[in-house]
Amino acid sequence: MENYNMSRNSTFYALGLSYKKADATIRGKFSLDAKAQSILLMQAEAEGIESLIVTSTCNRTEIYGFANHPYELIKLLCENSNGSVQEFQEVAYIYKNQEAVNHMFRVGTGLDSQILGDFEIISQIKNAFNQSKSYGLVNTYMERLVNSVIQASKKIKTDTEISSGATSVSFASVQYIIKNVEDIANKNILLFGTGKIGRNTCENLVKHTKHEQITLINRTKDKAEKLAEKLDLVVKNYADLQLEIQKADVLVVATGAQNPTIDKAILNLKKPLLILDLSIPKNVNENVTEVEGVTLIHMDHLSQITDETLENRKEHIPAAEAIIEEIKDEFKIWTKGRKFAPTINALKAKLNEIKNSELDFQSKKIADFNEEQAEIISNRIIQKITTHFANHLKDENTLVDESIEWIEKVFKIEAVVK
């Protein structure tokens, strides 16, 4: 397979783990909060990694980057999370070069999401890209690739119906509540945690249940107040959590804590309670199921919910894949051009060097030598020769690596990759 990764000394990899093989517990071990991601990037910079981005969501933790060997990236992940190399090997995937590019396109466009058509991941890729850029860990190749994936995501969202209706875990959680809680309009819902998933869930609850009996609690109260003001909801103090749980019929937990924040010790219930844990790592201790009347549902269960809307989205996969192929082909043409451009430039410089030497020789040998005219003619010949080589390298049937090696060997040149 042709290597278009723009780096002769290292390989482009995509590696990580996702909901497909890793359950919520394992994903929790490898999850990276904002602080861990920053430390990982600083470590990557110190270790001389050329370019790298890292994403950690409820469904996956991934690293996209350049390395001499994938272990360089696996080491970064394991040293900055609670997961071990052995655990990684049991559930992980590693893609390189074109397969890694293919994977990023599918992830970034929602085709690899736990719930088909979930486009939240693209904003997380954007954030990861911006964070890496601030550490100087984004090269030209990575920038072009991420922008191409963003372009594909936008086009799929605009030109297909794969994201029709509400999507994501937030959508699935609301659907589950509506289908499993009778008389939902008269029930109390407590949302603990107002991060992105919490906010989206809250907005979906207001939109789909058409009632206002929703209470928000967040460790940082002002964040909850901003959301409550937008949706006209009630906010309570974090200190009131135990009391508010007693009043609730449904508890949605969507905090970013690294350890469980809800366990049976704080449940003093007087009525049945449905708990939805939308957090990775899990923020609800499994021991809550020992309390009578408690039903605990985790996000992995929610993702298995299939309704007519989600089934209909599958019909639009071919159209989405066609868009991906179109933009991926454009990216491949760009990478191919960028890869051979230094060789063409070096060839042109070599031919100009030969030309200048010959013109200097002829001007001394021939009395009435017309140097200006010879310059024009030889420049046109050089342009035609280099164009022939460029067209050969552009041809889709050309093995670029072999051709570049041959050109550099024959003309004794060394391309400078900027």
Backbone torsions as a table, in degrees:
resi	resn	phi	psi	omega
1	MET	NA	134.4	-178.1
2	GLU	-65.4	139.3	-178.6
3	ASN	-101.9	107.2	-178.9
4	TYR	-108.5	31.9	-170.9
5	ASN	-84.3	2.9	173.5
6	MET	70.3	7.5	178.0
7	SER	-135.4	117.6	-176.3
8	ARG	-76.5	-22.7	-173.3
9	ASN	-98.5	-7.1	179.3
10	SER	-147.9	170.7	-174.7
11	THR	-115.3	147.9	176.9
12	PHE	-88.5	125.1	-177.8
13	TYR	-121.0	150.5	165.4
14	ALA	-125.8	120.7	-179.7
15	LEU	-143.1	155.1	179.9
16	GLY	161.1	-158.2	178.7
17	LEU	-144.9	152.7	-177.3
18	SER	-142.8	179.4	179.7
19	TYR	-56.9	-19.7	-174.8
20	LYS	-65.4	-37.6	-179.7
21	LYS	-124.3	-18.1	-176.6
22	ALA	-108.0	124.3	178.9
23	ASP	-75.5	177.1	-174.3
24	ALA	-60.6	-35.1	-179.1
25	THR	-65.0	-46.7	179.3
26	ILE	-67.3	-42.1	178.4
27	ARG	-60.3	-35.6	177.8
28	GLY	-63.0	-37.4	179.4
29	LYS	-64.9	-33.8	-176.6
30	PHE	-97.6	2.2	-179.6
31	SER	-68.5	147.9	-178.2
32	LEU	-124.1	117.2	176.0
33	ASP	-78.4	179.0	-174.4
34	ALA	-57.9	-40.7	-179.0
35	LYS	-65.8	-44.1	-179.5
36	ALA	-64.2	-38.1	178.4
37	GLN	-64.3	-41.7	179.0
38	SER	-63.0	-43.3	179.5
39	ILE	-64.3	-41.7	178.9
40	LEU	-59.1	-44.4	-179.2
41	LEU	-66.0	-40.0	177.6
42	MET	-63.5	-39.2	178.9
43	GLN	-66.8	-40.9	178.8
44	ALA	-61.6	-42.7	178.8
45	GLU	-62.8	-43.4	-179.2
46	ALA	-65.8	-30.8	-177.9
47	GLU	-89.4	4.9	173.8
48	GLY	80.5	20.9	175.8
49	ILE	-65.8	131.8	-174.4
50	GLU	-70.0	-46.3	-177.7
51	SER	-159.1	139.3	-174.2
52	LEU	-163.6	141.2	167.7
53	ILE	-131.0	151.1	-178.4
54	VAL	-132.2	134.1	177.1
55	THR	-123.6	142.6	176.5
56	SER	-140.8	110.3	-178.7
57	THR	-124.1	-177.5	179.7
58	CYS	-66.7	-24.2	-175.3
59	ASN	-100.8	-19.1	-174.2
60	ARG	-161.8	155.2	167.1
61	THR	-128.5	125.8	-174.0
62	GLU	-140.1	151.4	171.0
63	ILE	-124.2	130.5	172.3
64	TYR	-114.7	122.2	-178.5
65	GLY	-175.4	175.1	-179.8
66	PHE	-97.1	138.7	177.8
67	ALA	-159.3	159.1	173.9
68	ASN	-74.9	-29.9	179.7
69	HIS	-148.4	142.8	-177.1
70	PRO	-59.8	-23.4	-178.5
71	TYR	-61.3	-28.2	177.5
72	GLU	-58.6	-37.6	-179.5
73	LEU	-83.0	-36.9	177.6
74	ILE	-61.5	-41.5	178.8
75	LYS	-59.2	-44.6	178.6
76	LEU	-58.9	-43.3	-178.1
77	LEU	-66.1	-48.3	-175.7
78	CYS	-69.7	-34.2	-179.8
79	GLU	-72.7	-18.0	-178.2
80	ASN	-112.8	9.9	175.6
81	SER	-132.9	-174.8	178.9
82	ASN	-97.6	8.9	-179.3
83	GLY	-92.1	152.3	179.5
84	SER	-101.7	163.4	177.7
85	VAL	-61.7	-39.7	179.9
86	GLN	-62.2	-44.5	179.0
87	GLU	-64.4	-38.8	178.3
88	PHE	-60.4	-47.3	-177.7
89	GLN	-61.0	-30.1	-177.2
90	GLU	-72.7	-28.9	-173.0
91	VAL	-126.5	-4.1	-169.3
92	ALA	-86.5	170.3	171.5
93	TYR	-130.5	147.8	177.2
94	ILE	-133.9	120.9	176.6
95	TYR	-118.3	151.2	177.7
96	LYS	-134.8	153.6	178.2
97	ASN	50.6	-122.8	-172.8
98	GLN	-62.4	-36.1	178.6
99	GLU	-65.2	-34.6	177.4
100	ALA	-67.5	-40.0	176.4
101	VAL	-62.6	-46.9	179.2
102	ASN	-56.6	-42.4	-178.0
103	HIS	-63.8	-44.6	179.9
104	MET	-61.9	-38.7	178.3
105	PHE	-62.5	-43.2	-178.5
106	ARG	-69.0	-39.9	178.6
107	VAL	-65.8	-49.7	-174.9
108	GLY	-67.5	-19.0	-179.3
109	THR	-103.0	7.1	175.3
110	GLY	84.2	1.1	-179.0
111	LEU	-77.2	-18.3	179.7
112	ASP	-106.5	8.6	-177.0
113	SER	-72.8	156.4	179.7
114	GLN	-61.9	-35.3	172.2
115	ILE	-116.8	115.4	-174.5
116	LEU	-52.7	131.9	177.4
117	GLY	91.0	5.4	177.8
118	ASP	-76.9	112.6	-175.2
119	PHE	-99.4	10.3	179.6
120	GLU	-64.4	-28.8	-175.3
121	ILE	-61.9	-31.7	-175.5
122	ILE	-65.9	-34.6	178.0
123	SER	-69.9	-31.3	177.8
124	GLN	-71.0	-34.9	175.7
125	ILE	-66.6	-41.5	177.2
126	LYS	-59.2	-46.7	-179.4
127	ASN	-62.7	-41.1	179.2
128	ALA	-63.3	-41.4	178.8
129	PHE	-61.7	-47.9	-179.4
130	ASN	-63.0	-38.1	179.2
131	GLN	-66.4	-44.3	178.8
132	SER	-63.7	-36.4	-179.9
133	LYS	-63.5	-36.1	-180.0
134	SER	-67.1	-20.2	177.4
135	TYR	-98.7	5.2	-179.6
136	GLY	72.1	26.9	-176.1
137	LEU	-106.5	26.9	178.6
138	VAL	-123.1	116.6	175.3
139	ASN	-94.7	179.1	-176.2
140	THR	-60.6	-40.2	-179.3
141	TYR	-61.5	-49.6	-177.9
142	MET	-62.3	-41.0	-179.7
143	GLU	-62.7	-45.9	179.8
144	ARG	-65.2	-40.5	-179.7
145	LEU	-63.3	-49.9	-178.7
146	VAL	-61.7	-41.8	178.3
147	ASN	-63.6	-35.4	177.9
148	SER	-67.7	-40.4	177.9
149	VAL	-65.4	-41.4	177.1
150	ILE	-61.6	-43.1	178.4
151	GLN	-59.8	-44.9	179.3
152	ALA	-63.4	-42.4	179.8
153	SER	-60.6	-45.9	179.6
154	LYS	-62.0	-44.1	-177.1
155	LYS	-66.3	-39.9	178.3
156	ILE	-65.7	-40.9	-179.7
157	LYS	-66.3	-35.4	-178.2
158	THR	-80.9	-42.5	-169.5
159	ASP	-96.3	-9.1	178.5
160	THR	-127.3	172.8	179.5
161	GLU	-108.9	23.8	-177.5
162	ILE	-67.3	-20.0	178.2
163	SER	-111.9	22.5	-178.8
164	SER	-62.9	139.1	-177.8
165	GLY	76.2	-179.1	178.6
166	ALA	-72.2	148.0	-179.3
167	THR	-132.2	179.3	171.1
168	SER	86.4	175.8	178.6
169	VAL	-59.9	-35.7	178.8
170	SER	-58.6	-44.9	178.7
171	PHE	-63.0	-47.0	-177.8
172	ALA	-62.4	-37.6	-179.4
173	SER	-65.2	-40.7	178.9
174	VAL	-66.5	-42.2	178.2
175	GLN	-60.5	-40.2	179.6
176	TYR	-63.9	-44.3	179.9
177	ILE	-61.0	-46.3	-178.4
178	ILE	-60.9	-41.4	-175.4
179	LYS	-79.0	-23.5	-172.3
180	ASN	-113.0	-7.0	179.1
181	VAL	-115.7	113.7	-179.6
182	GLU	-70.1	147.9	176.6
183	ASP	51.6	47.9	-173.5
184	ILE	-58.7	-30.4	-177.7
185	ALA	-62.9	-20.6	-178.9
186	ASN	-111.1	16.0	-179.1
187	LYS	-105.6	154.7	179.5
188	ASN	-92.5	129.2	179.2
189	ILE	-117.7	128.3	177.6
190	LEU	-112.5	123.7	176.9
191	LEU	-106.9	118.0	-179.5
192	PHE	-108.7	109.4	-178.0
193	GLY	108.9	120.2	-177.2
194	THR	-120.7	41.4	170.4
195	GLY	-74.0	-164.5	-174.1
196	LYS	-61.4	-47.6	179.9
197	ILE	-65.2	-40.6	178.3
198	GLY	-61.5	-44.5	179.3
199	ARG	-63.0	-46.1	-179.3
200	ASN	-63.5	-40.1	178.7
201	THR	-63.2	-43.6	-179.6
202	CYS	-61.8	-45.9	178.9
203	GLU	-62.0	-40.7	178.0
204	ASN	-66.4	-37.5	178.2
205	LEU	-62.2	-46.7	179.7
206	VAL	-62.5	-40.8	-176.9
207	LYS	-69.4	-42.7	-171.2
208	HIS	-97.4	-21.3	-179.7
209	THR	-99.6	-15.5	175.5
210	LYS	56.4	37.8	175.2
211	HIS	-141.1	166.8	-172.1
212	GLU	-116.6	15.8	-178.1
213	GLN	-87.9	54.8	179.9
214	ILE	-119.0	129.6	177.8
215	THR	-114.0	139.1	-179.7
216	LEU	-111.0	138.5	171.8
217	ILE	-135.4	134.5	176.4
218	ASN	-143.1	147.1	179.2
219	ARG	-55.7	-42.0	174.8
220	THR	-96.2	104.9	-169.3
221	LYS	-64.0	-35.6	-175.1
222	ASP	-63.8	-29.8	176.6
223	LYS	-65.7	-42.3	177.8
224	ALA	-65.2	-37.6	-178.9
225	GLU	-65.7	-36.2	178.0
226	LYS	-62.7	-44.8	179.9
227	LEU	-68.6	-40.7	-179.3
228	ALA	-63.8	-38.8	178.8
229	GLU	-64.1	-39.9	179.9
230	LYS	-65.2	-38.9	-173.9
231	LEU	-106.7	3.0	179.4
232	ASP	60.2	55.8	-178.3
233	LEU	-121.0	171.5	-178.3
234	VAL	-93.7	140.2	176.2
235	VAL	-117.5	136.5	175.7
236	LYS	-120.6	159.4	178.9
237	ASN	-71.4	153.0	177.4
238	TYR	-59.4	-32.6	179.6
239	ALA	-64.5	-19.4	-178.7
240	ASP	-91.8	6.6	-173.2
241	LEU	-55.1	-48.8	-176.5
242	GLN	-62.3	-41.8	179.3
243	LEU	-66.1	-42.2	-178.6
244	GLU	-68.3	-32.5	177.3
245	ILE	-62.6	-37.6	179.3
246	GLN	-61.9	-33.2	-178.4
247	LYS	-80.2	-20.4	-170.0
248	ALA	-80.5	148.5	169.6
249	ASP	-98.6	-28.3	178.7
250	VAL	-133.5	130.7	176.1
251	LEU	-118.5	119.3	176.8
252	VAL	-106.5	119.9	-177.7
253	VAL	-108.3	118.8	-178.1
254	ALA	-141.4	54.0	-179.9
255	THR	-93.4	168.1	179.4
256	GLY	-104.3	19.7	-177.6
257	ALA	-68.0	149.8	179.5
258	GLN	-85.5	-11.5	178.3
259	ASN	-131.6	158.3	-179.0
260	PRO	-54.8	136.0	178.2
261	THR	-106.6	-13.3	179.3
262	ILE	-123.7	126.5	172.0
263	ASP	-143.7	176.4	-171.5
264	LYS	-63.8	-21.4	-177.2
265	ALA	-62.8	-27.9	-177.9
266	ILE	-100.1	5.4	180.0
267	LEU	-96.5	107.8	175.1
268	ASN	-119.2	76.4	-165.8
269	LEU	-90.1	148.1	175.8
270	LYS	-117.3	-2.1	178.9
271	LYS	-155.0	164.7	-179.7
272	PRO	-58.5	148.6	-179.0
273	LEU	-137.0	125.7	173.3
274	LEU	-94.9	123.4	178.7
275	ILE	-112.9	126.1	174.7
276	LEU	-111.2	117.9	179.0
277	ASP	-100.1	107.8	-178.2
278	LEU	-103.1	20.7	-172.8
279	SER	-105.2	146.3	169.5
280	ILE	-131.6	118.7	-1.6
281	PRO	-63.5	164.6	179.4
282	LYS	-56.3	135.7	-179.8
283	ASN	-109.2	2.4	176.7
284	VAL	-119.0	122.8	179.6
285	ASN	-68.3	136.7	-179.5
286	GLU	-59.5	-19.6	-177.1
287	ASN	-67.8	-10.4	178.1
288	VAL	-64.0	-23.6	-179.0
289	THR	-71.5	-11.3	176.0
290	GLU	-76.8	-14.2	178.6
291	VAL	-85.1	129.4	-177.7
292	GLU	-61.7	133.2	177.2
293	GLY	92.6	-4.1	-178.8
294	VAL	-92.4	131.5	171.6
295	THR	-117.2	122.8	-178.4
296	LEU	-109.8	124.2	178.6
297	ILE	-121.9	127.6	178.1
298	HIS	-101.8	162.8	-174.8
299	MET	-60.2	-31.0	178.9
300	ASP	-62.6	-33.5	176.5
301	HIS	-71.0	-40.3	-179.5
302	LEU	-60.9	-36.5	-176.7
303	SER	-67.3	-17.2	180.0
304	GLN	-84.7	-7.7	179.1
305	ILE	-69.7	124.7	177.2
306	THR	-120.0	126.1	174.6
307	ASP	-122.7	-179.5	-175.2
308	GLU	-60.5	-38.7	-179.0
309	THR	-61.7	-47.3	-178.6
310	LEU	-68.0	-37.2	178.1
311	GLU	-64.6	-39.2	-179.5
312	ASN	-64.2	-28.3	-178.9
313	ARG	-63.7	-28.3	-177.8
314	LYS	-61.3	-27.4	179.6
315	GLU	-64.6	-22.6	-175.2
316	HIS	-96.4	3.1	179.0
317	ILE	-60.5	-46.7	-180.0
318	PRO	-56.9	-40.4	179.6
319	ALA	-65.4	-39.9	178.5
320	ALA	-66.0	-41.5	179.8
321	GLU	-65.2	-34.5	177.8
322	ALA	-64.7	-39.8	177.5
323	ILE	-64.3	-43.2	178.8
324	ILE	-59.3	-45.5	-178.7
325	GLU	-62.1	-40.0	-179.7
326	GLU	-61.8	-49.2	-177.4
327	ILE	-73.9	-32.8	177.3
328	LYS	-65.5	-37.9	177.6
329	ASP	-63.9	-40.0	177.7
330	GLU	-62.4	-42.0	178.9
331	PHE	-64.7	-39.7	-179.4
332	LYS	-65.1	-40.6	177.7
333	ILE	-62.5	-42.5	178.9
334	TRP	-62.4	-46.7	-177.9
335	THR	-65.0	-38.1	179.4
336	LYS	-64.0	-44.3	178.1
337	GLY	-63.4	-43.5	179.5
338	ARG	-64.2	-31.5	-176.3
339	LYS	-72.7	-41.6	-176.9
340	PHE	-90.5	-11.1	-178.6
341	ALA	-55.7	-45.2	178.6
342	PRO	-60.1	-35.1	179.3
343	THR	-69.0	-42.0	178.1
344	ILE	-63.4	-41.3	178.6
345	ASN	-63.9	-40.5	178.7
346	ALA	-67.4	-37.8	177.3
347	LEU	-63.8	-44.1	180.0
348	LYS	-61.2	-42.1	178.9
349	ALA	-64.3	-39.4	179.1
350	LYS	-64.6	-44.1	179.7
351	LEU	-65.5	-37.7	176.6
352	ASN	-65.6	-35.4	177.7
353	GLU	-64.4	-44.3	177.6
354	ILE	-63.6	-43.4	-179.9
355	LYS	-59.9	-49.8	-177.7
356	ASN	-61.3	-39.5	178.4
357	SER	-64.6	-43.3	-178.9
358	GLU	-69.1	-40.8	178.8
359	LEU	-63.7	-39.9	178.1
360	ASP	-63.1	-41.6	179.4
361	PHE	-64.7	-46.6	-177.0
362	GLN	-68.3	-35.0	-179.4
363	SER	-64.9	-30.6	177.7
364	LYS	-81.3	-27.5	-175.6
365	LYS	-85.4	-37.4	-175.9
366	ILE	-103.6	127.2	-175.1
367	ALA	-63.7	-51.5	-176.7
368	ASP	-102.1	37.3	-178.8
369	PHE	-63.5	127.2	-179.8
370	ASN	-91.8	90.5	-174.7
371	GLU	-66.5	-35.6	-178.9
372	GLU	-63.6	-46.0	-179.3
373	GLN	-67.3	-39.6	178.7
374	ALA	-63.8	-36.6	178.1
375	GLU	-61.4	-47.3	-179.2
376	ILE	-61.2	-47.8	-177.1
377	ILE	-64.5	-47.2	-177.5
378	SER	-66.4	-35.1	177.0
379	ASN	-63.5	-39.3	178.8
380	ARG	-67.1	-38.3	178.1
381	ILE	-65.1	-44.1	178.6
382	ILE	-60.6	-42.3	179.8
383	GLN	-61.8	-41.8	-179.3
384	LYS	-68.0	-39.8	179.2
385	ILE	-64.2	-48.8	-178.5
386	THR	-65.9	-33.3	176.9
387	THR	-64.6	-40.0	177.1
388	HIS	-60.3	-45.2	178.8
389	PHE	-65.0	-41.6	179.7
390	ALA	-62.7	-43.0	179.1
391	ASN	-63.4	-37.7	176.8
392	HIS	-62.3	-44.3	-178.2
393	LEU	-70.7	-26.2	178.4
394	LYS	-75.8	-24.3	-176.6
395	ASP	-58.3	132.6	-175.7
396	GLU	-65.0	-19.9	179.7
397	ASN	-88.8	-3.4	-177.8
398	THR	-80.2	134.4	171.6
399	LEU	-85.0	98.3	-170.5
400	VAL	-60.0	-46.8	-177.6
401	ASP	-57.9	-46.6	-179.4
402	GLU	-65.1	-41.8	-178.5
403	SER	-65.4	-42.7	178.3
404	ILE	-61.2	-44.8	179.5
405	GLU	-60.1	-41.3	-179.5
406	TRP	-65.9	-46.2	-179.4
407	ILE	-61.1	-45.6	-178.2
408	GLU	-66.7	-34.1	179.2
409	LYS	-70.6	-46.3	-177.5
410	VAL	-63.8	-44.6	-175.1
411	PHE	-94.0	1.6	178.6
412	LYS	51.8	55.7	-179.9
413	ILE	-123.0	161.0	176.4
414	GLU	-132.7	114.9	-177.9
415	ALA	-71.9	143.2	176.8
416	VAL	-104.6	111.5	179.3
417	VAL	-87.7	120.2	-178.2
418	LYS	-92.7	NA	NA
